[in-house]
Amino acid sequence: MKKHLSLLLAALLLAVQLPMASAAADSGLTLSCASCLLMEKETGTILLEDNAHEKLEPASVTKIMTLLLVMEAVDSGRVSLEDLVTVSPYAAGMGGSQVYLEPGEQMTVSEMIKCVTVVSGNDCAAALAEHLAGSEGAFVTQMNQRAQELGMTDTTFLNCTGLPAQGHVTSAHDIALMSRELILNHPKIREYTTIWMDTIRDGTFGLTNTNRLVRFYEGATGLKTGFTNSAQYCMSATAERNGMELIAVVMKAPTSNQRFEDAKALLDYGFANYAMTPVYPDAPLAPVDVLLGTQAQVQPQLERDCRLLVQRGEEDQVTTRLLIANDVEAPVELGQTLGRLEVYVGDELRDAIPILSSRQVDRLSVPGIFTRMLGKLLMAG
């Protein structure tokens, strides 16, 4: 029964689709870039896209994957932010955007993350790659493995920096996927991506963020810019307003200014047309009776909180429908499915949240059943 209910819930959720704009032209936006995509972070819903699977050079936007692997290592405890990274001659010789690391120089993982996010330091990206994997080549193998795990089917990484290399490509769609993974599951990265100006080397070397939206766009939270002559101007821009965070990916814009204007236009469109609204049952969930259990009742609970992505103006159309068992026969497992909360916008089902048992309830033994029956008889007498 539980298996069938789980399959039903999965089928319902697969059927749930929020109406979305498929192309920038349909939304009335005029953009300069060759490819773009706008995604809502929490649900991963694509709000708008245009040529989003076109394989293009990402330049330093590549470093989002580099940062993702570094933050995964930090959050798993494999490395510490305070670990010292010793710079190799190879990393020091990266060229391009850099903080001019010297061979043998040491810098903490935290400082190197700051240099990668704020000024796109190629030398720091390579040093971090070597620190985590032993070599840039081994690290790039991990980058491509992680890309496959995230469903980034348009992507081939050949380095950890985004420096020009024939065949080093990705897409706006794939950049959004790795950007979401980074900001959703590693929120500490925001401490670095929101820095506008800072210093390293005891204040002797200044840093100013290549992402000017951090200073000039309300709610900006990051994320990464990129430029080479062949890639032109790229970025993954993230911003949060009213509890909703958006990811706007822009690829191959002709100028730096047009890149930022395209990103702002995408973000403005998202904030103007969509919102996240919290959803709750109409009343607290009542205990469910347990038949032949060591406890008479079990308290149900929602599997997860629900925040629904809706188009502006739909907020007052959100309703819920509670489907839950009146009783359940013991034994009851912890986390056993007892029902579901369906969430509608108008007549359209948008979400279905499983309702689970909050505890385990064992089945009464035969002597226990006899004792309970005897107690009821005595009370009745």
URSUL-V221298 format. One record per run of one state. SS is the DSSP state (a for helix, b for strand, c for the rest). FROM is the first residue (numbers start at 1). LEN is the number of residues. Records with the same first field share a line. If there is no record, write none. Layout:
# URSUL-V221298
SS = FROM-LEN / FROM-LEN
This chain:
# URSUL-V221298
c = 1-1 / 16-8 / 28-7 / 41-5 / 51-5 / 57-2 / 76-8 / 87-2 / 93-13 / 120-2 / 134-2 / 150-6 / 157-12 / 171-1 / 186-1 / 194-3 / 201-4 / 209-4 / 217-3 / 229-3 / 242-2 / 254-2 / 280-8 / 292-1 / 294-3 / 299-1 / 303-3 / 312-3 / 325-2 / 330-2 / 333-4 / 346-2 / 358-3 / 362-1 / 364-2 / 381-1
a = 2-14 / 24-4 / 59-17 / 89-4 / 109-11 / 122-12 / 136-14 / 172-14 / 187-7 / 213-4 / 256-18 / 315-3 / 366-15
b = 35-6 / 46-5 / 56-1 / 84-3 / 106-3 / 156-1 / 169-2 / 197-4 / 205-4 / 220-9 / 232-10 / 244-10 / 274-6 / 288-4 / 293-1 / 297-2 / 300-3 / 306-6 / 318-7 / 327-3 / 332-1 / 337-9 / 348-10 / 361-1 / 363-1
